[in-house]
Amino acid sequence: MPGYKGLAVPGPTNMPFRIRQAMDVALEDHRAPDFPEFTLPLFADLKKIFKTETGQVFIFPGSGTGGWESAIANTLSPGDTVLASVFGQFSYLWVDLCQRFGLEVDAVDVEWGKGVPLEEYRARLEADTTHSIKAVLVCQNETATGVTSDVAGVRAILDDLGHPALLFVDGVSSIASIDFRMDEWGVDVAVSGSQKGFMMPTGLAIVGVSQKALAAKKTATLPACFFDYDDMIKTNAQGYFPYTPAVTLLHGLRASIDMLLEEGLDNVFARHNRLASGVRAAVDAWGLKTCAKGPEWHSDTVTAILVPEGFDANQVIRIAYERYDLSLGAGLSKVAGKVFRIGHLGWLNEIMVMQSLGGVEMAMRDVGIAFEPGAGVGAAVRRFTEPAEPMMIAAE
Ligand SMILES: *Cc1c(COP(=O)(O)O)cnc(C)c1O
């Protein structure tokens, strides 16, 4: 079909022209004497996105999954206990990775649609008087269910109990889209990837690492090679890498960081919140429910929508794609067929959200789901034409 294909999956996200153009460069020598003039400011600016001054941010060729692996392989030893919780496909997969690395995983099973269970974490950490738990895992934004968890809340519990465990955060679908504060929240490893909030192609694992995590590496015995933090530190200090970096993608990352900092991180977060609120208004108006079980869990980067009993969410997704060239996210694992997902992160504005909502309405109608056509679109129109900051406008 002529026209743009709509990309409303929660990663890869829409790539800005500016980033695409920034990557349209000749290949270059990553050991050239002037290469650090490009990389050193890049490393410094990336720390602003993670909000860390004391930590380091490493850029590996890879994807978010590689970032998960780096956290485990660099800081832990076989048999170490980690505390985790499972409430969706991504929180599950990190636990699976830990198990494959021979760790003891104390994984709290949580109803899908809720997030990190703070009280349960507190109870288990409190009971762990010998400090056998070496790391606590938090999936800040569970992309499979559209659920955001309280990272600061986990930090507060660790501090309250004086528990020394490392705090690892999966921020793949939150960093650069939803508020994230590495230093303030005492996050020891923060994992991200290039194809979500960073608006880039897949291909980079971007990992923030605290000094505490680097100190833990000294006694950790799991082997790390490709993802070794020490090798990165040694070479990054001079502006180089331990092996061939994805230089083309680094140019895209430069443009991505520039765009995020020019907009201002607080504005980026506010925009995601505003766009997400339009999607949620549409879901309400359709008479449907989000997979997220309450407003405290609502994600500003992805909304998973439950189809009514008797309908197959995959059919909505298939029709949206085949008839209307719109890609929606599928339900994964436990929620397969029950939910479809609208990704609303990255390079996105109101009309792009309206396109997704219109496409969803057409596909839902074709499938026979009952709702008033335009109900969701109209709710989003009303939401998006409300003044963003009524108080501020009144004050001017
Ligand atoms: C996408 C995603 C991942 C996996 O990242 P890949 O880049 O696909 O390896 C991990 N966690 C979350 C929360 C994600 O959204």
The ligand as a MOL file (V3000), in Angstrom:
LIG
                    3D

  0  0  0     0  0            999 V3000
M  V30 BEGIN CTAB
M  V30 COUNTS 15 15 0 0 0
M  V30 BEGIN ATOM
M  V30 1 C 13.0530 -4.7120 24.5720 0
M  V30 2 C 13.2980 -5.0500 25.9820 0
M  V30 3 C 14.3160 -5.9050 26.3870 0
M  V30 4 C 15.1360 -6.7010 25.4390 0
M  V30 5 O 15.9530 -5.9250 24.6930 0
M  V30 6 P 16.5030 -6.4410 23.3000 0
M  V30 7 O 17.0890 -5.1950 22.7810 0
M  V30 8 O 15.3670 -6.9880 22.5210 0
M  V30 9 O 17.5240 -7.4800 23.6200 0
M  V30 10 C 14.5450 -6.0800 27.7350 0
M  V30 11 N 13.7790 -5.4810 28.6360 0
M  V30 12 C 12.7800 -4.6680 28.3070 0
M  V30 13 C 11.9610 -4.0340 29.3720 0
M  V30 14 C 12.4960 -4.4280 26.9710 0
M  V30 15 O 11.4830 -3.6180 26.6340 0
M  V30 END ATOM
M  V30 BEGIN BOND
M  V30 1 1 1 2
M  V30 2 1 2 3
M  V30 3 2 2 14
M  V30 4 1 3 4
M  V30 5 2 3 10
M  V30 6 1 4 5
M  V30 7 1 5 6
M  V30 8 2 6 7
M  V30 9 1 6 8
M  V30 10 1 6 9
M  V30 11 1 10 11
M  V30 12 2 11 12
M  V30 13 1 12 13
M  V30 14 1 12 14
M  V30 15 1 14 15
M  V30 END BOND
M  V30 END CTAB
M  END
